[in-house]
Structure formats: structure tokens, C-alpha cells
Amino acid sequence: MALRTVHELDIDLPVIDQGELEPVSAPWGGNLNDAHVQTGRAIRTTLIDARLRRSHLENLDLNGVVWEDVTVSGCRFEKVDFTAARLTGLTFERVHFVNCKLTWAHIAESRLGDVLFEGCRLDAANLDDITTIGPTGFVGCVLVNTVFRDCVLPHAAMSGCRLRQMSFESCDLRGADLRGNQLSEVSGVSSLRGVTIEPAQLPGLTDAVMRDLGVIVRGPKG
């Protein structure tokens, strides 16, 4: 077991022994078990009702893939390009994303538990109806222009992420931890009820609230 801590969240990540994995090339069909996928391309391919278990996927081009009703458990994705991917009805359990690209990706109706996104790009991604069923962390990620919509994220933590023009729409973040991020350009602050921040973030949060409410400040200072 590999335990990573983000703020006060302990995330149980997979420990993968490369010597026990079977080499597999992309694209593959159906389930993956104890596989090491590090060659090939699977651009715009479709994967439905499949299971990915105890596998390491790296340096792959999965641009535009469509995954539906896929369960991913005990896997590591490293430098995988999910640009413009459509991922619907997925379950992620004990999954580590490292330096992956999910720009313009659409992730919907999915559940995450013991998941860590580390150094990933999710800029301009749309996350709809996402629920964290266990600890889920975002560390050093780019979330510029990312939209979270109708999400329930009580077990989420973000640290050192770029949140410029990121928006929350009708989300429940009670219990989430947003310490260590700049909040001044986040929109949808009504979704931030019950989140944890630190004192240094108060000016940025104030800016975000005033922008969302359309507050106009006039008159001399002091």
C-alpha cells in the first residue's frame, strides 16, 4: 500500500510490481488485468462495460476516446493523453494519474475514491455529476477554464493547482479542502459553502465573491 497525504486526506494508491505485468499494446479490446500498456495508440476508440485492474498505462495517445461504464481499480496512468476524451459512468478506485493530459475532456456520472491527479492538465475540461466516494486529490494540476457541474465532492482536496477562471455550478463541496490555491478567479462561490481554506486565501475569496455578486465599490478609500 502506498499512502499519499493531501492536506488531511490520506489517499491509498496502488503499488504495482512491473515484473508481474504482462506487456500489452494499445488499442486493446475489453478488460485489462495485470497489464503494462506502453506502446501503441487508441485514438477515438470506444471501450464499453470493461474492467481495468492492477495495470500500468503510460505514454499513450488516447485522444478522443469514448469510455462508458468502465471500472478502473488499482491502476496507474502516467503521461497518458486523454485530450477530448468522453468518459461516462466510470468508477475509479485506487487510481493514480501522473502528468496526464485531460484537456477538453468530458467526465460525467462518475465516482472516485482513493484517486490522485498529480501534475495533470484538466484545462477546459467539463466534469458533470461527479461524486467522490473516498479521498480524491488534485496536486499541482492545471484547472484553467475547468467546469465542475452538479458535483458532490466532500472528500476532495486541491493543493498548488492553477484555478484561473475555473467554475463550480450547483456543486456540493462541503468538507472539501482548497488550501494552497489562488481563489480570486474562481466563479460559483455559492458552491463553496463548508470548504476549508487558510487565512492567506481570504482576499482572493473576497474578490471572487464580489465578482460573482456584481458588487460595485465607490467612494474614497479610508
N, C-alpha and C positions, 0 to 999 in steps of 0.2 A: 504494500500500500504506500502510495506517495501522497502526502498531505501538504497542501498549499494553503496558506492563510492570506486572505484579502480583507483588510481591516479586522473584523472579528469573526469572519466566516471561515470555517475550515472546509476545504474542498478536497474530497477524496478522488484522486486522479489515478488513471491506470498505470500499472507498471508492466511494460511489455518487454519480453525477452526475445530479441531479434532471432536468436538461434532456434527458437521454437516456431517461427513463422514460415509459411510456405510462400515462395515468390509467385505473384500473380500480376498479370498485365492488364491495364485498362484498355478498352472497356471490358467489364466482366458482366456476367449475367446472373441475376438472382442474389443469393446470400453470399456473405463473406465470413469465414471463420478462421481465426489464427492465420491471417494473410498479411503479406507485406507487398503493397502495391506501390511501385515507384517508377514504373515505366508506362508509356502509352498515353493516349488522350481519349476523353469521353465527351467531347463537345456535343451539347444539345441531345444527349441520350436521355432515356427515361428509365427510372427504377421505381417499381411499384410493389408494395407489400413485401419488402425484403428485410433481412436481418443482417446487420454488420456487427460482429462480435470479436473482441480481442485482436484487433487488426491495426496496422500502421499504414497510413496512406500519406505519401509525400511527393512533392514536386510534380503534381498532376494538374492538367488543364481540364477542369470540369465546367468550363464556361457554358452557361445557358442550360445546364442540366435540369431535368424535372424529376424530383423525388416526391413520391406520395406514400403515406402510411408506412414509412420506413422506421425501424427501431435500430438505434445505434448505441451500443454499450461497450464500455471498456476499450475505446478506440482513441488513437492519436492521429490528428490531421496536421501535417506540417508542410507549409508552403504550398497549399492547395488553392487553386484559383476557382472560386465559386462565383465569379462575376456573372450577374444577371440570372443566377440560378433561381428556380422556383421550388421551394421546399415546403410542403404542406402536410400537416398531420403527422409530424415526426416526433419521436421520443428520443431524447439524448440523455443518457445516464453514464456518468463517469467518462466524460469525453474531454479531451484537451485539444484545442485549436491553437496552433502556434504559427505566427506570421502568415496567416491565411488571408485571402482577399475575397470579401463578400460584397464588393461594391455593386450597387443596384440590385442586390439580391432581394427576394421577397420570401420571408419566412412567416408562415401562418399556421394557426391552430396547432401549435406545437408545445411540448412540455420539456423542461430542462431541469435536471438535478445533478449536482456534482459536476458542473461544466465550467471550464475556464477558457475564455478567449484572451490570448496573450499576444500583444503586438499585431493584432489583426486590423484590417481595414473593413469597416462596415459603412463607409460613406455613401449617402444617398440610398441606403437600404431601407426597406419597409418591413417592420415586424408587427404583425397583426395577430391579436388573440394569443399571445404567448404567456405561458404560466410557468413560474419557477416552482417546482415541486421539491427542490432541495437547493443547497448553496450553488450560486451561479456568479462568477466573477468576470469582470472586464478590466484588464490591466494594460495600460499603455496602448489603448486602441484608438482608432480614428472613427468617430461617430458624427462627422460633419454632415449636416443635412439629413441625418437619420430620423425616421419617424417611428415612434412606438405608439401603436393604436390599440385600444381595448385590451391592454396587457395587465396581468396581475403578477407583480414582481416583489413579493415580500422577502424573498431570500436572495436578492441581488445586491452586488457591491461593485462600484466602479472606482478605479484609482488611476490617476495620471492619464486620463483619457481626454481627447480633444472633442468637446461637445458643441462646437460652434454651430449655431442655427439648428441644433437638434430639438425635436418637439415631442411632447407627450400629449396624446389625445385620448381622453376618457380612460386613463390608466389608474390603477391602484398600486402605489409604491409604498404603502405603509410597512415599515420595517426595513426598507432598503437603505443602503449606506452610500452616500455620494461624497464622502470626504475625499479631499485631494484632487478636486476637479474645479475648473472655472465654470461658474453657472450663469454668468451675466448674459449670455446669448441663448440660453435655453428658453423655449416657449412652452406654454401649457402648464404654468406653475400651479394651477389648481390640483394637478395630479401629484404634486409633491407633498401633500399632507402626510405627516408621520415619518418623513425621511430623516436620516441623521446627517447633519453637516457639522462643520467646525467654524469657530468664530471668524476666521480669516475669510470665509466664504460669504459672510453676511452682506458686504457691499455689493458683490456680484448678484446675489439673490435679490437684493433690493432693486437693482437695475432691471432684472428680469420681471419682477412683479410690476414695477411702474410701466414698463413697456407693454406687458400683457393687458394692464388696466387702462392704458392710454392716458396716464396721469401727465398733466402739464404743470410744470413748476415755473412760476413767475414771481418777480419781485427781487429786491436786493438780498444778497447773502448777509447772514449775521443778524 
